[in-house]
């Protein structure tokens, strides 16, 4: 399993398709064109990353990473999206993607990172237990969102 960080020079079709598939499966209504455009923008941003997991030339999964700087931690980040194709689940793809993200974050001096588990993902994939096994723990904080 190889994980690589995509750049603006890469052909992004597979990344876009995987992210669109992820959003559909999770029940989000983000239009495909928006996902495509934001993917193209994200690979150009130094404090963001799109990681693609591949094995023998086949794309197995994808993760997005966004960093921020704050007073409490300095550099930290969020895994915004993590998707593994159904036929690749249970084969360590998520772990490889997270290790790739952690490598980037350590090089940037980040103190940690977070992942948000949606109600759908929790109900259908028991991701809280999965992430707990990988060292993630709740801080007790609640994420609130305001659309602009």
C-alpha positions in Angstrom: 0.0 0.0 0.0 1.4 3.4 -1.1 0.0 6.7 0.2 0.9 9.8 -1.8 0.1 13.5 -1.3 -1.5 14.9 -4.5 -0.3 18.1 -6.0 -1.6 20.5 -8.5 0.4 18.7 -11.2 -1.5 15.5 -10.6 -4.5 14.3 -12.6 -7.2 14.6 -9.9 -10.0 12.6 -11.6 -9.8 9.6 -9.3 -9.5 11.8 -6.2 -12.6 13.7 -7.3 -14.5 10.5 -8.0 -13.7 9.0 -4.6 -14.7 12.2 -2.8 -17.9 12.4 -4.7 -18.7 8.8 -3.9 -17.9 9.4 -0.2 -20.2 12.4 0.0 -23.1 10.5 -1.7 -22.6 7.5 0.6 -22.6 9.7 3.7 -25.8 11.5 2.5 -24.3 14.9 2.0 -25.9 17.1 -0.7 -22.8 18.9 -1.8 -23.0 19.2 -5.6 -20.4 17.2 -7.6 -19.1 20.4 -9.3 -18.4 21.9 -5.9 -16.5 18.8 -4.7 -14.5 18.9 -8.0 -13.6 22.6 -7.7 -12.7 22.4 -4.0 -10.5 19.4 -4.7 -8.6 21.3 -7.3 -8.2 24.3 -4.9 -7.2 22.2 -1.9 -4.2 20.5 -3.6 -2.8 24.0 -4.2 -3.0 25.1 -0.5 0.2 24.5 1.5 -1.6 23.9 4.8 -3.9 21.3 3.2 -3.3 17.9 1.8 -5.2 15.3 -0.2 -3.8 11.8 0.3 -4.5 9.0 -2.0 -3.9 5.3 -1.0 -3.0 3.0 -3.9 -2.1 -0.6 -4.3 -0.8 -2.1 -7.6 -2.1 0.9 -9.5 -5.6 0.7 -8.0 -7.0 3.6 -5.9 -8.2 2.2 -2.5 -9.0 5.3 -0.5 -8.6 9.0 0.1 -8.2 11.4 3.0 -8.2 15.2 3.2 -6.2 17.2 5.8 -6.5 20.9 6.8 -4.2 22.6 9.2 -4.8 25.6 11.3 -2.7 27.7 13.7 -4.2 28.6 17.1 -3.1 29.9 20.5 -3.9 26.7 22.4 -1.9 24.2 20.3 0.0 26.1 17.6 -0.3 24.0 14.5 -3.1 21.4 14.6 -5.3 19.8 11.9 -8.5 18.0 11.0 -9.0 15.0 8.8 -12.0 16.4 6.9 -12.7 13.4 4.8 -11.6 9.8 5.0 -13.0 7.3 2.5 -12.1 3.8 1.7 -13.7 1.9 -1.2 -16.0 -0.9 0.2 -13.9 -3.6 -1.4 -10.8 -2.3 0.4 -12.3 -1.9 3.9 -10.8 -4.0 6.7 -7.4 -4.1 4.9 -5.6 -1.3 6.7 -6.1 1.4 4.2 -7.4 4.0 6.7 -4.4 3.3 8.9 -2.1 4.0 6.0 -3.9 7.2 5.2 -3.7 8.4 8.8 0.0 7.5 9.0 0.6 9.6 5.9 -1.3 12.5 7.4 0.7 12.1 10.7 4.0 12.2 8.8 3.0 15.6 7.2 1.8 16.9 10.5 5.0 16.0 12.4 7.1 17.7 9.7 5.0 20.8 10.2 5.3 20.7 14.0 1.6 20.0 14.6 0.7 19.1 18.2 -2.2 16.9 17.1 -5.2 16.5 14.9 -8.9 15.7 15.1 -11.4 13.8 13.1 -15.2 14.4 13.1 -17.4 11.3 13.1 -20.8 12.0 11.5 -23.9 10.3 12.9 -24.3 8.3 9.7 -20.7 7.0 9.9 -21.1 6.2 13.6 -24.3 4.3 13.0 -23.2 2.4 10.0 -19.5 1.9 10.6 -18.9 2.2 14.4 -16.1 4.7 13.6 -15.9 5.9 17.2 -14.5 2.5 18.2 -12.2 2.4 15.2 -10.7 5.8 15.9 -10.4 5.0 19.6 -8.2 2.0 18.7 -5.9 4.4 16.8 -5.4 6.7 19.8 -8.2 9.3 19.3 -10.2 10.3 22.3 -13.0 12.8 23.0 -12.0 16.0 24.6 -15.6 16.6 25.6 -15.8 19.6 23.2 -18.8 20.0 20.9 -18.3 21.3 17.4 -21.0 23.8 16.4 -21.4 25.0 12.8 -22.9 28.2 11.3 -23.4 28.4 7.6 -22.5 31.6 5.9 
